[in-house]
Amino acid sequence: MSALAGKTALVTGASRGIGRYTAQRLARDGARVAVHYGANEQAAKDTVASIEAEGGSAFLLRADLAAPHAAEALWAEFDKHADGVDILVNNAGVVVYGRVNEVVEEDFDRLFAVNVKAPLFLIQHGLRRLRDGGRIINLSSAGAYLASPMATMYTMTKGAINTLTLTLAWELGDREITVNAVAPGFTDTDMNSWFADPAAKAWAASQGVRGRVGRPDDIGDIVAFLASDDARWINGQVIDATGSGALGVTPMAG
């Protein structure tokens, strides 16, 4: 029997990158997956199609997580397709690069809306839908532990996610709901657009012991483990997913 047979999962930001692979992996493990996207409908449809091509089950949800009351709107759409959820993966995130003197309020507000406010209220409004014994998995970043001058705002949001994870793990423990976070290092996704420069990508690869940057499957497989019953005794943790255990060594990460 598939590890997640009979479970329903919601993965935010599932149209590409880590979110897409995570949605595919959870579906492969037997879950029915709500594939959330913000703007790229075709990419999200491609995610659903890839799941269905392998015999899995998925459906689309659209919501702009930077908009007011986005969490309520997303769950309202979710309720049209399912009567409860077992796994919530807060993966959606945005990044704006720039040093502290380059920070502008509009970017700050958008980053905190998508990266912090949305996960918090998705959890809040999802609690009555989340079944006992469920899983909440938040995407953090190794950058939350590092000095990353070019990504100050982004790493601040991930520090907030780490605090949220620990606090909710205590608060929801009586329902046997586990809350954990996964903190990738350099990972080859659209978010790290600077990897388009081969020299920059080679530098990033040189920062870890494996000699390469991470792939979406490196991270998504960890999420899938945390979603499974095998991870039932892991709670309130931020899992280092840098491939090297080198938190605090690299000067920047994302």
ChimeraX commands (.cxc) that place a marker at each C-alpha (Angstrom):
marker #1 position 0.00,0.00,0.00 radius 0.5
marker #1 position 1.24,3.50,-0.83 radius 0.5
marker #1 position 2.54,5.40,2.19 radius 0.5
marker #1 position 0.03,8.24,1.82 radius 0.5
marker #1 position -2.95,6.35,0.44 radius 0.5
marker #1 position -6.21,8.03,1.45 radius 0.5
marker #1 position -4.46,11.29,2.41 radius 0.5
marker #1 position -5.09,14.73,0.97 radius 0.5
marker #1 position -2.26,17.24,0.62 radius 0.5
marker #1 position -2.07,20.94,-0.23 radius 0.5
marker #1 position 1.21,22.22,-1.67 radius 0.5
marker #1 position 1.52,25.96,-2.23 radius 0.5
marker #1 position 3.67,27.21,-5.08 radius 0.5
marker #1 position 3.42,23.82,-6.80 radius 0.5
marker #1 position 3.65,24.98,-10.40 radius 0.5
marker #1 position 7.45,24.70,-10.54 radius 0.5
marker #1 position 10.67,23.91,-8.71 radius 0.5
marker #1 position 10.58,22.33,-5.28 radius 0.5
marker #1 position 6.80,22.71,-5.05 radius 0.5
marker #1 position 6.19,20.88,-8.31 radius 0.5
marker #1 position 8.43,17.98,-7.41 radius 0.5
marker #1 position 6.92,17.79,-3.92 radius 0.5
marker #1 position 3.39,17.62,-5.35 radius 0.5
marker #1 position 4.48,14.90,-7.76 radius 0.5
marker #1 position 6.21,12.91,-5.03 radius 0.5
marker #1 position 3.30,13.12,-2.58 radius 0.5
marker #1 position 0.95,11.98,-5.34 radius 0.5
marker #1 position 3.32,9.13,-6.18 radius 0.5
marker #1 position 3.12,8.12,-2.53 radius 0.5
marker #1 position -0.67,7.93,-2.80 radius 0.5
marker #1 position -1.93,11.35,-1.70 radius 0.5
marker #1 position -4.52,13.38,-3.55 radius 0.5
marker #1 position -2.78,16.72,-4.09 radius 0.5
marker #1 position -4.11,20.27,-4.29 radius 0.5
marker #1 position -1.69,22.07,-6.61 radius 0.5
marker #1 position -1.65,25.77,-5.74 radius 0.5
marker #1 position -0.29,28.42,-8.07 radius 0.5
marker #1 position -0.20,32.19,-8.07 radius 0.5
marker #1 position 0.06,33.28,-11.70 radius 0.5
marker #1 position 1.40,30.62,-14.07 radius 0.5
marker #1 position -1.70,28.57,-14.80 radius 0.5
marker #1 position -0.14,26.56,-17.60 radius 0.5
marker #1 position 2.78,25.47,-15.44 radius 0.5
marker #1 position 0.33,24.39,-12.72 radius 0.5
marker #1 position -1.74,22.48,-15.27 radius 0.5
marker #1 position 1.44,20.76,-16.38 radius 0.5
marker #1 position 2.07,19.69,-12.78 radius 0.5
marker #1 position -1.43,18.21,-12.53 radius 0.5
marker #1 position -1.05,16.51,-15.91 radius 0.5
marker #1 position 2.25,14.94,-14.88 radius 0.5
marker #1 position 0.63,13.58,-11.72 radius 0.5
marker #1 position -2.36,12.17,-13.58 radius 0.5
marker #1 position -0.08,10.63,-16.22 radius 0.5
marker #1 position 1.42,8.50,-13.46 radius 0.5
marker #1 position -2.00,7.46,-12.19 radius 0.5
marker #1 position -2.16,10.00,-9.37 radius 0.5
marker #1 position -4.89,12.45,-8.39 radius 0.5
marker #1 position -4.58,16.25,-8.24 radius 0.5
marker #1 position -6.57,19.45,-8.64 radius 0.5
marker #1 position -5.74,23.11,-9.18 radius 0.5
marker #1 position -6.08,26.01,-6.77 radius 0.5
marker #1 position -5.26,29.61,-7.70 radius 0.5
marker #1 position -4.60,32.36,-5.16 radius 0.5
marker #1 position -2.36,35.41,-5.05 radius 0.5
marker #1 position -0.78,34.95,-1.64 radius 0.5
marker #1 position 0.22,38.61,-1.51 radius 0.5
marker #1 position -3.43,39.71,-1.62 radius 0.5
marker #1 position -5.49,40.51,1.49 radius 0.5
marker #1 position -7.39,37.50,2.88 radius 0.5
marker #1 position -5.59,35.19,0.44 radius 0.5
marker #1 position -5.63,32.26,2.85 radius 0.5
marker #1 position -9.39,32.40,3.29 radius 0.5
marker #1 position -9.88,32.57,-0.47 radius 0.5
marker #1 position -7.58,29.61,-1.07 radius 0.5
marker #1 position -9.31,27.42,1.50 radius 0.5
marker #1 position -12.72,28.37,0.11 radius 0.5
marker #1 position -11.61,27.00,-3.26 radius 0.5
marker #1 position -10.09,23.94,-1.60 radius 0.5
marker #1 position -13.43,23.16,0.08 radius 0.5
marker #1 position -15.03,22.74,-3.33 radius 0.5
marker #1 position -12.78,19.73,-3.97 radius 0.5
marker #1 position -12.16,18.07,-0.60 radius 0.5
marker #1 position -13.65,17.83,2.88 radius 0.5
marker #1 position -10.40,17.88,4.84 radius 0.5
marker #1 position -6.63,17.89,4.58 radius 0.5
marker #1 position -3.87,15.75,6.08 radius 0.5
marker #1 position -0.71,17.45,4.80 radius 0.5
marker #1 position -0.07,21.17,4.35 radius 0.5
marker #1 position 3.18,22.17,2.64 radius 0.5
marker #1 position 3.88,25.89,2.81 radius 0.5
marker #1 position 6.31,26.06,-0.09 radius 0.5
marker #1 position 5.36,29.24,-1.98 radius 0.5
marker #1 position 7.87,32.02,-1.61 radius 0.5
marker #1 position 9.33,35.05,-3.33 radius 0.5
marker #1 position 12.73,36.67,-3.15 radius 0.5
marker #1 position 14.08,40.14,-3.88 radius 0.5
marker #1 position 17.83,40.56,-3.90 radius 0.5
marker #1 position 19.57,43.69,-2.68 radius 0.5
marker #1 position 21.62,45.05,0.18 radius 0.5
marker #1 position 20.01,46.82,3.11 radius 0.5
marker #1 position 20.46,50.27,1.55 radius 0.5
marker #1 position 18.48,49.03,-1.48 radius 0.5
marker #1 position 15.46,47.75,0.46 radius 0.5
marker #1 position 12.15,49.40,-0.48 radius 0.5
marker #1 position 8.93,49.13,1.51 radius 0.5
marker #1 position 6.87,47.70,-1.35 radius 0.5
marker #1 position 9.25,44.74,-1.72 radius 0.5
marker #1 position 9.41,44.27,2.04 radius 0.5
marker #1 position 5.61,44.17,2.30 radius 0.5
marker #1 position 5.29,41.68,-0.56 radius 0.5
marker #1 position 7.97,39.33,0.79 radius 0.5
marker #1 position 6.45,39.25,4.26 radius 0.5
marker #1 position 2.94,38.85,2.83 radius 0.5
marker #1 position 3.85,35.79,0.75 radius 0.5
marker #1 position 6.60,34.23,2.85 radius 0.5
marker #1 position 5.26,34.81,6.38 radius 0.5
marker #1 position 1.70,36.12,6.51 radius 0.5
marker #1 position 0.35,33.58,4.02 radius 0.5
marker #1 position 1.76,30.49,5.80 radius 0.5
marker #1 position 0.55,31.77,9.17 radius 0.5
marker #1 position -3.02,32.34,8.00 radius 0.5
marker #1 position -3.09,29.24,5.82 radius 0.5
marker #1 position -2.36,27.30,8.99 radius 0.5
marker #1 position -4.85,29.30,11.06 radius 0.5
marker #1 position -7.72,28.83,8.62 radius 0.5
marker #1 position -6.62,25.30,7.83 radius 0.5
marker #1 position -6.73,24.00,11.40 radius 0.5
marker #1 position -10.40,23.15,11.34 radius 0.5
marker #1 position -9.80,21.26,8.10 radius 0.5
marker #1 position -6.58,19.57,9.17 radius 0.5
marker #1 position -7.21,16.11,10.52 radius 0.5
marker #1 position -5.66,14.95,13.79 radius 0.5
marker #1 position -2.33,13.28,13.13 radius 0.5
marker #1 position -1.73,15.61,10.21 radius 0.5
marker #1 position 1.46,17.21,8.97 radius 0.5
marker #1 position 2.48,20.83,8.46 radius 0.5
marker #1 position 5.76,21.31,6.61 radius 0.5
marker #1 position 7.16,24.78,6.04 radius 0.5
marker #1 position 9.92,25.68,3.59 radius 0.5
marker #1 position 12.63,27.68,5.29 radius 0.5
marker #1 position 16.15,28.39,4.04 radius 0.5
marker #1 position 19.71,27.92,5.19 radius 0.5
marker #1 position 19.89,31.67,4.69 radius 0.5
marker #1 position 18.02,32.12,7.96 radius 0.5
marker #1 position 21.20,31.05,9.77 radius 0.5
marker #1 position 23.72,32.86,7.61 radius 0.5
marker #1 position 24.90,36.36,6.85 radius 0.5
marker #1 position 23.36,36.95,3.41 radius 0.5
marker #1 position 23.82,40.65,2.63 radius 0.5
marker #1 position 22.22,40.36,-0.81 radius 0.5
marker #1 position 19.07,38.70,0.54 radius 0.5
marker #1 position 18.41,40.41,3.87 radius 0.5
marker #1 position 14.64,40.68,3.53 radius 0.5
marker #1 position 14.23,37.11,2.27 radius 0.5
marker #1 position 16.30,35.59,5.05 radius 0.5
marker #1 position 14.36,37.61,7.64 radius 0.5
marker #1 position 11.17,35.96,6.42 radius 0.5
marker #1 position 12.70,32.52,6.80 radius 0.5
marker #1 position 13.80,33.29,10.35 radius 0.5
marker #1 position 10.16,34.06,11.09 radius 0.5
marker #1 position 9.11,30.73,9.55 radius 0.5
marker #1 position 11.51,28.88,11.85 radius 0.5
marker #1 position 9.99,30.56,14.91 radius 0.5
marker #1 position 6.47,29.81,13.67 radius 0.5
marker #1 position 7.40,26.16,13.17 radius 0.5
marker #1 position 8.72,25.67,16.69 radius 0.5
marker #1 position 5.80,27.48,18.32 radius 0.5
marker #1 position 3.10,25.61,16.43 radius 0.5
marker #1 position 4.75,22.26,17.09 radius 0.5
marker #1 position 4.11,22.85,20.80 radius 0.5
marker #1 position 0.64,24.28,20.27 radius 0.5
marker #1 position -0.66,21.46,18.07 radius 0.5
marker #1 position 1.03,18.53,19.75 radius 0.5
marker #1 position -2.10,17.45,21.60 radius 0.5
marker #1 position -3.70,16.69,18.23 radius 0.5
marker #1 position -0.63,14.68,17.15 radius 0.5
marker #1 position -0.07,17.17,14.33 radius 0.5
marker #1 position 3.63,17.57,13.62 radius 0.5
marker #1 position 5.07,20.87,12.40 radius 0.5
marker #1 position 8.52,20.90,10.83 radius 0.5
marker #1 position 10.52,23.03,8.41 radius 0.5
marker #1 position 13.00,22.15,5.71 radius 0.5
marker #1 position 15.91,24.55,5.11 radius 0.5
marker #1 position 17.49,24.14,1.65 radius 0.5
marker #1 position 20.84,25.58,0.72 radius 0.5
marker #1 position 21.66,26.53,-2.87 radius 0.5
marker #1 position 19.02,24.79,-5.00 radius 0.5
marker #1 position 18.61,24.87,-8.77 radius 0.5
marker #1 position 15.20,26.54,-9.13 radius 0.5
marker #1 position 13.83,29.62,-10.86 radius 0.5
marker #1 position 14.20,31.54,-7.60 radius 0.5
marker #1 position 17.97,31.38,-7.96 radius 0.5
marker #1 position 17.95,33.11,-11.33 radius 0.5
marker #1 position 21.60,34.08,-10.86 radius 0.5
marker #1 position 22.50,30.45,-11.58 radius 0.5
marker #1 position 22.11,31.43,-15.24 radius 0.5
marker #1 position 25.68,32.67,-14.90 radius 0.5
marker #1 position 27.78,29.45,-15.08 radius 0.5
marker #1 position 30.53,30.97,-12.94 radius 0.5
marker #1 position 28.03,31.90,-10.21 radius 0.5
marker #1 position 26.50,28.41,-10.23 radius 0.5
marker #1 position 29.95,26.84,-10.09 radius 0.5
marker #1 position 30.78,29.01,-7.10 radius 0.5
marker #1 position 27.58,27.93,-5.35 radius 0.5
marker #1 position 28.37,24.28,-6.07 radius 0.5
marker #1 position 31.85,24.72,-4.58 radius 0.5
marker #1 position 30.40,25.82,-1.22 radius 0.5
marker #1 position 29.18,22.33,-0.28 radius 0.5
marker #1 position 30.90,19.00,0.23 radius 0.5
marker #1 position 29.01,17.34,-2.65 radius 0.5
marker #1 position 30.36,19.60,-5.38 radius 0.5
marker #1 position 26.94,20.49,-6.76 radius 0.5
marker #1 position 23.91,22.59,-5.94 radius 0.5
marker #1 position 20.71,20.95,-4.76 radius 0.5
marker #1 position 17.90,19.76,-7.00 radius 0.5
marker #1 position 14.16,20.00,-6.34 radius 0.5
marker #1 position 14.03,16.24,-5.69 radius 0.5
marker #1 position 16.72,16.54,-3.01 radius 0.5
marker #1 position 14.35,18.78,-1.05 radius 0.5
marker #1 position 11.00,17.28,-2.04 radius 0.5
marker #1 position 12.02,13.81,-0.90 radius 0.5
marker #1 position 12.73,15.20,2.57 radius 0.5
marker #1 position 9.29,16.84,2.61 radius 0.5
marker #1 position 7.71,13.53,1.60 radius 0.5
marker #1 position 9.48,11.75,4.45 radius 0.5
marker #1 position 8.24,14.33,6.96 radius 0.5
marker #1 position 4.73,13.85,5.56 radius 0.5
marker #1 position 4.86,10.11,6.16 radius 0.5
marker #1 position 4.10,8.11,9.28 radius 0.5
marker #1 position 7.78,7.21,9.48 radius 0.5
marker #1 position 8.42,10.80,10.63 radius 0.5
marker #1 position 5.74,10.78,13.33 radius 0.5
marker #1 position 8.30,11.37,16.13 radius 0.5
marker #1 position 9.98,14.35,14.44 radius 0.5
marker #1 position 8.40,17.61,15.53 radius 0.5
marker #1 position 9.36,21.25,15.85 radius 0.5
marker #1 position 12.53,20.78,13.81 radius 0.5
marker #1 position 14.22,22.80,11.08 radius 0.5
marker #1 position 15.87,20.16,8.92 radius 0.5
marker #1 position 19.19,21.16,7.35 radius 0.5
marker #1 position 18.78,20.35,3.65 radius 0.5
marker #1 position 22.02,21.88,2.40 radius 0.5
marker #1 position 23.61,18.55,1.46 radius 0.5
marker #1 position 26.62,19.34,3.61 radius 0.5
marker #1 position 25.44,20.21,7.10 radius 0.5
marker #1 position 27.34,23.45,6.64 radius 0.5
marker #1 position 24.92,25.94,8.14 radius 0.5
marker #1 position 26.84,28.98,9.23 radius 0.5
marker #1 position 29.69,28.40,6.77 radius 0.5
marker #1 position 28.50,29.76,3.44 radius 0.5
marker #1 position 28.17,33.53,3.09 radius 0.5
marker #1 position 24.80,33.36,1.37 radius 0.5
marker #1 position 22.20,30.75,0.53 radius 0.5
marker #1 position 18.70,30.49,-0.82 radius 0.5
marker link #1:1,2 radius 0.2
marker link #1:2,3 radius 0.2
marker link #1:3,4 radius 0.2
marker link #1:4,5 radius 0.2
marker link #1:5,6 radius 0.2
marker link #1:6,7 radius 0.2
marker link #1:7,8 radius 0.2
marker link #1:8,9 radius 0.2
marker link #1:9,10 radius 0.2
marker link #1:10,11 radius 0.2
marker link #1:11,12 radius 0.2
marker link #1:12,13 radius 0.2
marker link #1:13,14 radius 0.2
marker link #1:14,15 radius 0.2
marker link #1:15,16 radius 0.2
marker link #1:16,17 radius 0.2
marker link #1:17,18 radius 0.2
marker link #1:18,19 radius 0.2
marker link #1:19,20 radius 0.2
marker link #1:20,21 radius 0.2
marker link #1:21,22 radius 0.2
marker link #1:22,23 radius 0.2
marker link #1:23,24 radius 0.2
marker link #1:24,25 radius 0.2
marker link #1:25,26 radius 0.2
marker link #1:26,27 radius 0.2
marker link #1:27,28 radius 0.2
marker link #1:28,29 radius 0.2
marker link #1:29,30 radius 0.2
marker link #1:30,31 radius 0.2
marker link #1:31,32 radius 0.2
marker link #1:32,33 radius 0.2
marker link #1:33,34 radius 0.2
marker link #1:34,35 radius 0.2
marker link #1:35,36 radius 0.2
marker link #1:36,37 radius 0.2
marker link #1:37,38 radius 0.2
marker link #1:38,39 radius 0.2
marker link #1:39,40 radius 0.2
marker link #1:40,41 radius 0.2
marker link #1:41,42 radius 0.2
marker link #1:42,43 radius 0.2
marker link #1:43,44 radius 0.2
marker link #1:44,45 radius 0.2
marker link #1:45,46 radius 0.2
marker link #1:46,47 radius 0.2
marker link #1:47,48 radius 0.2
marker link #1:48,49 radius 0.2
marker link #1:49,50 radius 0.2
marker link #1:50,51 radius 0.2
marker link #1:51,52 radius 0.2
marker link #1:52,53 radius 0.2
marker link #1:53,54 radius 0.2
marker link #1:54,55 radius 0.2
marker link #1:55,56 radius 0.2
marker link #1:56,57 radius 0.2
marker link #1:57,58 radius 0.2
marker link #1:58,59 radius 0.2
marker link #1:59,60 radius 0.2
marker link #1:60,61 radius 0.2
marker link #1:61,62 radius 0.2
marker link #1:62,63 radius 0.2
marker link #1:63,64 radius 0.2
marker link #1:64,65 radius 0.2
marker link #1:65,66 radius 0.2
marker link #1:66,67 radius 0.2
marker link #1:67,68 radius 0.2
marker link #1:68,69 radius 0.2
marker link #1:69,70 radius 0.2
marker link #1:70,71 radius 0.2
marker link #1:71,72 radius 0.2
marker link #1:72,73 radius 0.2
marker link #1:73,74 radius 0.2
marker link #1:74,75 radius 0.2
marker link #1:75,76 radius 0.2
marker link #1:76,77 radius 0.2
marker link #1:77,78 radius 0.2
marker link #1:78,79 radius 0.2
marker link #1:79,80 radius 0.2
marker link #1:80,81 radius 0.2
marker link #1:81,82 radius 0.2
marker link #1:82,83 radius 0.2
marker link #1:83,84 radius 0.2
marker link #1:84,85 radius 0.2
marker link #1:85,86 radius 0.2
marker link #1:86,87 radius 0.2
marker link #1:87,88 radius 0.2
marker link #1:88,89 radius 0.2
marker link #1:89,90 radius 0.2
marker link #1:90,91 radius 0.2
marker link #1:91,92 radius 0.2
marker link #1:92,93 radius 0.2
marker link #1:93,94 radius 0.2
marker link #1:94,95 radius 0.2
marker link #1:95,96 radius 0.2
marker link #1:96,97 radius 0.2
marker link #1:97,98 radius 0.2
marker link #1:98,99 radius 0.2
marker link #1:99,100 radius 0.2
marker link #1:100,101 radius 0.2
marker link #1:101,102 radius 0.2
marker link #1:102,103 radius 0.2
marker link #1:103,104 radius 0.2
marker link #1:104,105 radius 0.2
marker link #1:105,106 radius 0.2
marker link #1:106,107 radius 0.2
marker link #1:107,108 radius 0.2
marker link #1:108,109 radius 0.2
marker link #1:109,110 radius 0.2
marker link #1:110,111 radius 0.2
marker link #1:111,112 radius 0.2
marker link #1:112,113 radius 0.2
marker link #1:113,114 radius 0.2
marker link #1:114,115 radius 0.2
marker link #1:115,116 radius 0.2
marker link #1:116,117 radius 0.2
marker link #1:117,118 radius 0.2
marker link #1:118,119 radius 0.2
marker link #1:119,120 radius 0.2
marker link #1:120,121 radius 0.2
marker link #1:121,122 radius 0.2
marker link #1:122,123 radius 0.2
marker link #1:123,124 radius 0.2
marker link #1:124,125 radius 0.2
marker link #1:125,126 radius 0.2
marker link #1:126,127 radius 0.2
marker link #1:127,128 radius 0.2
marker link #1:128,129 radius 0.2
marker link #1:129,130 radius 0.2
marker link #1:130,131 radius 0.2
marker link #1:131,132 radius 0.2
marker link #1:132,133 radius 0.2
marker link #1:133,134 radius 0.2
marker link #1:134,135 radius 0.2
marker link #1:135,136 radius 0.2
marker link #1:136,137 radius 0.2
marker link #1:137,138 radius 0.2
marker link #1:138,139 radius 0.2
marker link #1:139,140 radius 0.2
marker link #1:140,141 radius 0.2
marker link #1:141,142 radius 0.2
marker link #1:142,143 radius 0.2
marker link #1:143,144 radius 0.2
marker link #1:144,145 radius 0.2
marker link #1:145,146 radius 0.2
marker link #1:146,147 radius 0.2
marker link #1:147,148 radius 0.2
marker link #1:148,149 radius 0.2
marker link #1:149,150 radius 0.2
marker link #1:150,151 radius 0.2
marker link #1:151,152 radius 0.2
marker link #1:152,153 radius 0.2
marker link #1:153,154 radius 0.2
marker link #1:154,155 radius 0.2
marker link #1:155,156 radius 0.2
marker link #1:156,157 radius 0.2
marker link #1:157,158 radius 0.2
marker link #1:158,159 radius 0.2
marker link #1:159,160 radius 0.2
marker link #1:160,161 radius 0.2
marker link #1:161,162 radius 0.2
marker link #1:162,163 radius 0.2
marker link #1:163,164 radius 0.2
marker link #1:164,165 radius 0.2
marker link #1:165,166 radius 0.2
marker link #1:166,167 radius 0.2
marker link #1:167,168 radius 0.2
marker link #1:168,169 radius 0.2
marker link #1:169,170 radius 0.2
marker link #1:170,171 radius 0.2
marker link #1:171,172 radius 0.2
marker link #1:172,173 radius 0.2
marker link #1:173,174 radius 0.2
marker link #1:174,175 radius 0.2
marker link #1:175,176 radius 0.2
marker link #1:176,177 radius 0.2
marker link #1:177,178 radius 0.2
marker link #1:178,179 radius 0.2
marker link #1:179,180 radius 0.2
marker link #1:180,181 radius 0.2
marker link #1:181,182 radius 0.2
marker link #1:182,183 radius 0.2
marker link #1:183,184 radius 0.2
marker link #1:184,185 radius 0.2
marker link #1:185,186 radius 0.2
marker link #1:186,187 radius 0.2
marker link #1:187,188 radius 0.2
marker link #1:188,189 radius 0.2
marker link #1:189,190 radius 0.2
marker link #1:190,191 radius 0.2
marker link #1:191,192 radius 0.2
marker link #1:192,193 radius 0.2
marker link #1:193,194 radius 0.2
marker link #1:194,195 radius 0.2
marker link #1:195,196 radius 0.2
marker link #1:196,197 radius 0.2
marker link #1:197,198 radius 0.2
marker link #1:198,199 radius 0.2
marker link #1:199,200 radius 0.2
marker link #1:200,201 radius 0.2
marker link #1:201,202 radius 0.2
marker link #1:202,203 radius 0.2
marker link #1:203,204 radius 0.2
marker link #1:204,205 radius 0.2
marker link #1:205,206 radius 0.2
marker link #1:206,207 radius 0.2
marker link #1:207,208 radius 0.2
marker link #1:208,209 radius 0.2
marker link #1:209,210 radius 0.2
marker link #1:210,211 radius 0.2
marker link #1:211,212 radius 0.2
marker link #1:212,213 radius 0.2
marker link #1:213,214 radius 0.2
marker link #1:214,215 radius 0.2
marker link #1:215,216 radius 0.2
marker link #1:216,217 radius 0.2
marker link #1:217,218 radius 0.2
marker link #1:218,219 radius 0.2
marker link #1:219,220 radius 0.2
marker link #1:220,221 radius 0.2
marker link #1:221,222 radius 0.2
marker link #1:222,223 radius 0.2
marker link #1:223,224 radius 0.2
marker link #1:224,225 radius 0.2
marker link #1:225,226 radius 0.2
marker link #1:226,227 radius 0.2
marker link #1:227,228 radius 0.2
marker link #1:228,229 radius 0.2
marker link #1:229,230 radius 0.2
marker link #1:230,231 radius 0.2
marker link #1:231,232 radius 0.2
marker link #1:232,233 radius 0.2
marker link #1:233,234 radius 0.2
marker link #1:234,235 radius 0.2
marker link #1:235,236 radius 0.2
marker link #1:236,237 radius 0.2
marker link #1:237,238 radius 0.2
marker link #1:238,239 radius 0.2
marker link #1:239,240 radius 0.2
marker link #1:240,241 radius 0.2
marker link #1:241,242 radius 0.2
marker link #1:242,243 radius 0.2
marker link #1:243,244 radius 0.2
marker link #1:244,245 radius 0.2
marker link #1:245,246 radius 0.2
marker link #1:246,247 radius 0.2
marker link #1:247,248 radius 0.2
marker link #1:248,249 radius 0.2
marker link #1:249,250 radius 0.2
marker link #1:250,251 radius 0.2
marker link #1:251,252 radius 0.2
marker link #1:252,253 radius 0.2
marker link #1:253,254 radius 0.2
view
